[in-house]
């Protein structure tokens, strides 16, 4: 196998607990590495696994796992685990994996999954939508769609995601989450190729040429996948389109570095809202 055989990689570092008395990775851990990479592969498809499988009416069960040992990884090695969907049959799919230390191929893997009814674990045909997603990803197609619109159009998806992130996960009081702005301002919703809302945000009216964006939420299982960046960029584009000169937001302190990487700078002093530390950040639009 070559690195060029894969468009998806999961990177990890070998830990002390994963090596054996020969000071190399214990063979059983390689299957764990490939399984971990498969979980990240689903995130690359913009699919929150549990919700996606529920939507598809089935689940995936491992039928066969084969490991091909060509070399050994050692403690503290940084290794890249490549994964690809190599074949989709009527009810099964085959994934191939390659573990690399820089350009050196160390271990290969073949994983065969069967799509089945979770209640009976009897096989079912792979849904056409899942087949299209897998084939599209391997062909380099985008895995998300970005919609900008009003609450009447996008509110159902945005509201469900905001409820999950802010009210259920972060314990924001429900009375603080919903306000009169939702019905009047533009919203952005990012959807995966199953049509599930995976990220959202909104753009408040400008004051003195300065926009305010907020309510930016990303599905818990899909963070760090670029979906939050897509929301911010879409909101910035909407602000530019109406002629705003600057954009501001109230960032949770845990997300401060995220916004810094997008060109936002701290403005003013920290404050607390809904028991969560925040800081105002601004960026000039060009």
CORWO-V892596 format. One record per backbone hydrogen bond with DSSP energy under -0.5 kcal/mol. NH is the residue of the N-H (numbers start at 1). CO is the residue of the C=O. If there is no record, write none. Layout:
NH&CO, NH&CO
//
This chain:
5&2, 6&3, 8&83, 10&81, 12&79, 14&77, 18&15, 19&16, 20&24, 23&20, 25&73, 26&18, 29&26, 30&26, 30&27, 31&27, 31&28, 32&28, 33&29, 34&30, 35&31, 36&32, 37&33, 38&34, 39&35, 40&36, 41&37, 42&38, 43&39, 44&40, 45&41, 46&43, 47&42, 48&46, 49&47, 52&48, 53&49, 54&50, 55&51, 56&52, 57&53, 57&54, 58&53, 59&116, 61&114, 63&112, 64&112, 66&110, 68&108, 69&67, 70&68, 70&106, 71&106, 76&14, 77&74, 79&12, 79&77, 80&100, 81&10, 81&79, 82&80, 82&98, 83&8, 84&96, 86&84, 86&94, 87&94, 89&92, 93&113, 94&87, 95&111, 96&84, 97&109, 98&82, 99&107, 100&80, 100&98, 101&104, 102&100, 104&101, 105&103, 106&99, 107&99, 108&68, 109&97, 110&66, 111&95, 112&64, 113&93, 113&111, 114&61, 115&91, 116&59, 117&122, 121&117, 124&115, 126&90, 131&127, 132&128, 133&129, 134&130, 135&131, 136&132, 137&133, 138&134, 139&135, 140&137, 141&136, 145&191, 147&145, 147&189, 149&187, 153&150, 154&150, 155&151, 158&154, 159&155, 160&156, 161&157, 162&158, 163&159, 164&160, 165&161, 166&162, 167&162, 168&163, 169&164, 170&165, 172&166, 176&173, 177&173, 177&174, 178&174, 182&179, 184&181, 185&181, 186&203, 187&149, 188&201, 189&147, 190&199, 191&145, 192&196, 193&143, 195&192, 198&190, 199&190, 200&217, 201&188, 202&214, 203&186, 204&202, 204&212, 207&210, 210&207, 211&209, 211&246, 212&204, 213&248, 214&202, 217&200, 217&215, 219&198, 222&219, 223&220, 225&222, 230&226, 231&227, 232&228, 233&229, 234&230, 235&231, 236&232, 237&233, 238&234, 239&235, 240&236, 241&237, 242&238, 243&240, 244&239, 245&209, 246&209, 247&283, 248&211, 249&281, 250&213, 251&249, 251&279, 253&277, 255&252, 256&253, 259&255, 260&256, 261&257, 262&258, 262&259, 263&260, 264&259, 265&282, 267&280, 271&278, 273&276, 276&273, 278&271, 279&251, 281&249, 282&265, 283&247, 285&245
//
